[in-house]
Amino acid sequence: MNFGLIHSVWTVLLFVLFIGIIVWAWSAKRKKRFDKAARMPLEDDDAVSKRPSGDKKHG
């Protein structure tokens, strides 16, 4: 095999991987989860402050 063929195959494989990631990210099944993640920074922090003092989120 020459290097030209190897580079061509590698380019096609990476392109197919790229298209697969695009399809995965834009699929309708994941829209709800991605929308929720996008709204997280804008949500009110009251839910965090209302937690009982004994309930530690980390550790």
N, C-alpha and C positions, 0 to 999 in steps of 0.2 A: 504494500500500500504506500502510495506517495503522500507527502504532507498536504498537498492540495486537497485530496479527497478527505483526509482526516479533519482538516479545518472546515471543510464544507459540511461534513456530517455533524461536527461539533456545533457549528452555527445553526443548523437546522434543529438540532436537539434543544439548544438554548431558546430558540424562537418558539418552539412548541411548548416548552416549559413556561415561557413568558405569557403566551396566549392562555395556557391552563390557569395561571395565577389570575389573570384578568377575568376569566370566566368564573373562577371561584369567588373572587371579590365582588363581582357584580351580580351574583346569582340572587334570585328573589328569596331563597331560603335564609340567607344571612342578613338581609336588609334590616330586620327587626333588631338583631343583636348589634349590628354596626350603628344603627340609629341610637340605641340605648347607650352605647359606649361614647358616641359623639356628644350626647347630652350630659354625661357625667360631670364634666367640669362646671356646668352651669346650674347644677342642682343645689338646693339649699343644704346647708350644713347642720340644720336642726336635728336631723335624724342621728347624726353622730353625737351631738351634745346630749341627747335624751337617753343615751345608753346608760344602764346601771354602772356605777363606778367599779363594780367587781368584774365586769365583762371587758376583758382586754382584747383588743383586736389583734395585736401583734405580741406574740410571745407568751 
